Amino acid sequence: MTEPSGEVSRGNIGQPLDVTIVLPCYNEQDHVLREIERITEAMDNSGYDYELLAIDDASTDQTLQVLQEAQARFPHLRLMPFHRNGGSGTARRIGSQQARGEIVVWTDADMTYPNERIPELVQMLEKEPAIDQVVGARTSEQGTHKVLRVPAKWLIRKVAEGLTGTTIPDLNSGLRAFRRQVALPYLRLLPPGFSCVTTITMAFLHNQHEVRYLPIDYAKRSGSSKFHFVKDAYRYILQVLRMVMYFNPLKVLMPPALWLLALGIGKVVYDVVTNPVRIATNTIMIVMTALIIGAVALLADLIVRSRSDG
């Protein structure tokens, strides 16, 4: 596990704030200053007490130096440098745990998200206490490998919608605001990579926390993408299934158990009609497999319901 170094500017001890913006930075030297300026201008005009928590994830370029120099210009900027690269999920997890704001905002430093609209997300949480998370739902896809990414992300999103029983306009948007106290029990579940945003969405939905979506534009990123299509798409699918298994295993395990059981019963009837004195070995295997999966589903559901973190 990657932890921050001992150097954390302005400390994390002080009066609570309205908002903490967690900004993971990895090799963003050419544009991170523009992103800080954009966020700072929007938040200064909003009237909220805030901090901008920039986390340098062991960048190999001059990102850390740029952030250190920026501190003199931006009094709300707090810097947290990591000794080694831990991934955006690790940065967001530790940043959220260290945040002083009652509302935590996640975004990226690559100029893709309309960070000037961050106050809008915060206002939605402030005006409607029933809402626990607001997600910036992108209206376009500007990433690399668009021919592969668009159908893959659509399929993963549909799987997530089916498993959670709700409509999800954008499953893995990097721009979102949520109540820190609500999110704290789920932060330990965050994986180190990009699928952390999927995880926090699924965790809120499975625990009946209200999630709203705000349509946003999505620009072409500055710098090179850190997204790897095959590896990260696989991680997204795995993380969706993992989260559903963690909170509602019956959704995953019971349907195949019931289908196999129905198939097995049908096969038993067929075997009895065609050969009254013999039931085929594969028929017994199908029925036993269905019963085993069903038993595992019920046992997993019992474990989930007995957990104190529910």
Secondary structure, DSSP 8 states (H G I E B T S, - for coil): ---B-S--TT-S-SS-EEEEEEEEESS-TTTHHHHHHHHHHHHHHHT--EEEEEEE---SSSHHHHHHHHTTT-TTEEEEEBSS---HHHHHHHHHHH--EEEEEE--SSS-S-GGGHHHHHHHHHH-TTEEEEEEEESS--SSSHHHHHHHHHHHHHHHHHHHTS--S-SS-S-EEEEHHHHGGGGGG--SSTTHHHHHHHHHHHTT-EEEEEEE-----SS-----HHHHHHHHHHHHHHHHHHH-THHHHHHHHHHHHHHHHHHHHHHHHH-TT---HHHHHHHHHHHHHHHHHHHHHHHHHH-TT-
